[in-house]
Amino acid sequence: MSSLEIISKDDQKIAVKLKGIPLQYANALRRVCLNGVPVFAIDTVDIIVNTSVLPDEGLAHRLGLIPITTDLARFNEPSKCDCQSETGCSNCKVMLVLDSGDSDVTRTIYSNELSSEDDSIKPVSDKIPIIHLAPGQRIKMECYARLGRGTDHAKWNSANISTLTDTDKEDVKVLTVESTGALKPEQIIIAGVDEVTNRIGQFKEMIDKVEA
């Protein structure tokens, strides 16, 4: 009989015992937990002012790699949103703004200066450095975050690590998942199980059509 049991869990990492689950399904779950569960990431950046030494492309790249907290219950993936718009809507896109203002001292701009229009969608930490600004330098931008999957780009990876290890029992394996902070570790596991189940169902439908 197949079962899933939590061995250990904290805010960042979870270890789950998988019993009686075929290797191919366990490995599929491992991979989905790493890069198949949708999470938010900054995808588009409109640079309004940038007098720093970092080019616009470099600044946008850094912003894209900041892990963003995610609420899967309230938001849709763009491809599944009813708006079907390239620009997105309030159900599939969230705007974050950053304006460093003017300063006469050298200072570091951190992620806490990114202000989100939705309190549930924001950087996982206030202390992620974005850029150093010299006196007189300024950055001002509008950023748009959306749900995506790590299979499209690493910035949408839901986990830092996702490993599957054997135990001394033949039909028991341990899945360990460490979250980026976008989702709680247990949320990744639950969403991962749902995703694998959906994919198996879709594959079965394809086989049935071929056989028919």
C-alpha positions in Angstrom: 0.0 0.0 0.0 1.3 3.4 -1.0 1.8 6.1 1.6 3.4 9.5 2.2 4.6 10.5 5.7 6.4 13.7 6.9 9.6 12.9 8.6 10.8 16.4 9.4 9.7 19.9 8.5 10.6 23.6 9.2 10.0 26.9 7.4 12.5 26.1 4.6 12.9 22.3 4.3 10.7 19.2 4.4 11.6 15.5 4.3 8.9 13.0 3.3 9.0 9.2 3.4 7.5 7.7 0.3 6.4 4.1 0.8 5.3 1.7 -2.0 5.5 4.4 -4.7 7.2 3.2 -7.9 10.5 4.9 -8.6 9.3 6.6 -11.8 6.5 8.3 -10.0 8.7 9.2 -7.0 11.3 10.7 -9.4 8.6 12.6 -11.3 7.5 14.1 -8.0 11.0 15.1 -7.2 11.5 16.9 -10.5 8.1 18.6 -10.3 8.8 19.9 -6.8 12.1 21.4 -8.1 10.8 23.2 -11.2 7.2 22.2 -12.0 5.2 24.0 -9.3 4.3 27.6 -10.4 5.7 30.5 -8.3 5.9 34.3 -8.8 9.0 36.0 -10.2 9.5 39.5 -11.7 9.2 39.0 -15.4 9.0 42.5 -16.9 10.7 45.6 -15.8 10.0 49.1 -17.0 13.1 51.3 -16.3 12.0 54.9 -15.7 15.3 56.2 -14.3 18.7 54.5 -14.1 21.8 56.6 -13.6 23.7 53.8 -11.8 26.7 52.0 -13.3 24.6 48.9 -13.9 22.9 48.7 -17.4 19.1 48.3 -17.6 19.5 44.7 -18.6 21.7 43.8 -15.6 19.3 45.5 -13.2 16.3 43.7 -14.6 18.2 40.4 -14.4 18.9 40.9 -10.7 15.3 41.8 -9.9 14.1 38.7 -11.7 16.2 36.5 -9.5 14.7 37.8 -6.2 12.4 35.0 -4.8 8.8 36.3 -4.5 6.2 35.0 -2.0 3.4 33.2 -3.8 -0.3 32.7 -3.4 -1.5 29.9 -5.7 -5.1 30.1 -4.5 -5.7 33.7 -5.6 -3.7 34.0 -8.9 -3.7 32.3 -12.2 -0.9 31.3 -14.5 -1.0 33.7 -17.5 -1.8 30.8 -20.0 -4.7 29.8 -17.8 -6.1 33.2 -16.9 -9.5 34.3 -18.3 -8.1 37.6 -19.5 -5.9 35.8 -22.2 -4.0 39.1 -22.5 -0.4 39.7 -23.2 -0.3 42.5 -20.7 -2.1 40.4 -18.0 -4.7 41.5 -15.4 -5.0 41.7 -11.6 -5.7 37.9 -11.5 -2.4 37.0 -13.1 0.0 39.9 -12.7 1.2 42.0 -9.7 3.1 45.3 -10.0 6.0 46.2 -7.7 7.6 49.6 -7.8 11.0 50.8 -6.7 12.2 54.4 -6.4 15.6 55.0 -4.7 15.1 58.7 -4.6 18.1 61.1 -4.6 20.9 60.7 -2.0 24.2 62.5 -1.3 25.8 59.4 0.2 26.7 55.9 -1.1 24.2 53.4 -0.2 22.9 49.9 -1.0 19.4 49.4 -2.3 17.8 46.3 -0.7 14.7 44.3 -1.6 12.7 46.0 1.2 12.5 49.0 -1.1 10.3 47.1 -3.6 6.8 48.1 -2.9 4.1 45.7 -4.0 0.5 46.5 -4.9 -0.4 43.2 -3.1 0.8 42.5 0.4 0.9 38.7 -0.3 3.2 39.0 -3.3 6.6 40.5 -2.2 10.3 39.6 -1.8 10.8 36.7 0.6 13.4 38.7 2.4 13.9 42.4 3.0 17.7 42.0 3.0 18.5 41.0 -0.5 20.9 43.5 -2.0 20.0 44.8 -5.5 22.5 47.5 -6.3 25.0 50.0 -4.8 24.4 53.6 -5.6 27.0 56.4 -5.5 26.0 60.0 -4.4 23.7 61.5 -7.0 22.8 58.1 -8.6 19.1 57.0 -8.8 17.0 54.1 -10.0 13.2 54.2 -10.5 11.2 51.4 -12.1 8.0 49.5 -12.4 8.2 45.7 -12.1 5.6 43.1 -13.1 5.6 39.7 -11.4 3.7 36.7 -12.7 3.5 33.0 -12.1 5.8 30.7 -14.1 7.6 27.4 -13.9 11.3 26.6 -13.5 11.1 24.5 -16.7 10.9 27.9 -18.5 13.5 29.8 -16.5 15.4 29.1 -13.2 14.0 32.2 -11.6 10.7 30.3 -11.3 12.2 27.3 -9.6 10.0 26.6 -6.5 12.8 24.8 -4.7 16.5 25.2 -4.2 17.0 21.5 -3.9 14.8 18.4 -4.4 16.4 15.1 -3.8 15.3 11.5 -3.6 17.3 9.0 -1.5 17.0 5.3 -0.9 16.6 3.8 2.6 17.5 0.4 4.0 14.0 -0.7 3.0 13.4 -1.7 -0.6 10.1 0.1 -1.1 10.8 3.2 1.0 12.5 6.4 -0.3 12.9 9.9 1.2 12.1 13.0 -0.7 13.7 16.2 0.6 12.6 19.6 -0.7 14.1 22.9 0.3 12.0 25.9 -0.7 13.2 29.2 -2.1 10.8 30.9 0.2 8.2 31.5 -2.4 6.0 28.7 -1.0 6.1 26.7 2.2 7.8 23.4 1.8 4.6 21.4 2.4 2.8 23.5 -0.2 5.4 22.5 -2.8 4.8 18.8 -2.0 1.0 19.1 -2.1 1.1 21.1 -5.4 3.7 18.7 -6.7 1.5 15.7 -6.0 -1.5 17.4 -7.7 0.7 18.3 -10.8 2.0 14.7 -11.2 -1.5 13.4 -10.8 -2.8 15.8 -13.5 0.0 14.9 -15.9 -0.6 11.1 -15.5 -4.3 11.7 -16.1 -3.5 13.7 -19.3 -1.1 11.0 -20.5 -3.7 8.3 -19.9 -6.3 10.3 -22.0 -3.7 10.6 -24.8 -3.1 6.8 -24.7 -6.9 6.1 -24.7 -7.3 8.3 -27.8 -4.5 6.5 -29.6 -6.0 3.1 -28.7 -9.4 4.2 -29.9 
